[in-house]
Amino acid sequence: MQRMPQMMLPKPAQPSKPAQPRTTAPPRTTTRPRWKALSVATRAVVGGTVALTLLGGAVARTSRAAEPKPPAAPPSGAAAFGKTAPLKIAFAYVGPVGDAGWTYAHDKARRAVEAEYGAKVVTSFVENVPEAADAERVIRDMVSQGNTLIFGTTFGYMTPMMKVAKDMKDVKFEHATGYKTAANLRTYDARTYEGAYLAGVIAGGMTKSNILGVVGSIPIPEVIRNIDSFTLGAQSVNPKIQTRVVWVNKWFDPPKESEGAQALLNDGADVLMQNTDSSAVLQAAEKAGKFGFGWDSDMKKFGPNAHLGSAIIDWAPYYKKAVGEALAGTWKTGQTWWGLKEGAIDLVSISSKVPEALKQKVETIKKGLRDGTFAVWKGPIVDQAGKELLKPGQVADDKFLHGINFYVKGVTGKPPKGP
């Protein structure tokens, strides 16, 4: 089978300063954060938190001393009776809450924490925090606001969070998808490759061209593992499958994601998947009359005719656990990697277009993942050159899975080097 060269879109230029268009952090410190926008700022109260939305242009964050306030009133309520103050929790998001994907899933779980613990917690978030040195400044500011539990929701926050954790021993830090820990910093992740495999099973059964397309974000093991797993799932029902990949080098960039999707469609792919954060790929499939999947969240509404299913992440079980431990004083460092078994991963809203036999196969695999009788990465598995990676019956351990930087047989091109 002739292998097609992989496609990669050029890396976009990095902005000199990050856009942080929204935060719900309540202004309770002696310095009040203020925002300067190039156009219009609107302020609204949402739920009991203050949301600041900046419209248009780049924004920069500054601070100045708070204006004089009248003398404080005598303590009342919880303070008067010596009750414990609520736990202040902050979330750093790499994209906007409205991305309908990764960040939306995290924020949905944040709201689940509020619903679970009520007045025991106060949560806040900052959107569009870049995976760059500026993340450290944002996280330090979260500490200065009095937050004692901080969630960083993307791989690129690892170094900034390690630096801040070293200086702020009394604050607990949770880093999503990372691998470095400290006494006050632990990691958590979701086994997204399980959802990718399930989507692959359906894709392999629905394709007519035997060419699948994936729009990739950043070439790190997490993403390459998902591309491989999608391919393995498709091959389990259709050995003729080829998977072609376009890299956009960003987590959230709808125009680039659409451009990548169109390139794959032009190259013969008739079923698309993405490891990016918006619904742009599914929308491109809808427009072209092809098939696609939702990723991280249920995206059915963005392409109802194209949508075959959505591989979702539910962060709520882990966030509730982490917050509960912080409240109870039982929080300790470690590493957590949850999947379908723990309720963190699922494939939902499967289309009526999918044959019943494929749906039943998906349900059988789900059952096996829950009870441990099925493993996605179980040999024999070979790479593109035919080299045996896992022997027949051999199941990959987590060390193997975290180190995946290769394509399995059936994926065309070569994975680029990661950041």
Summary of the structure (lengths in Angstrom):
residues: 419
radius of gyration: 22.5
end to end distance: 31.1
largest distance: 78.6
contacts: 1427
relative contact order: 0.13
helix: 34%
strand: 25%
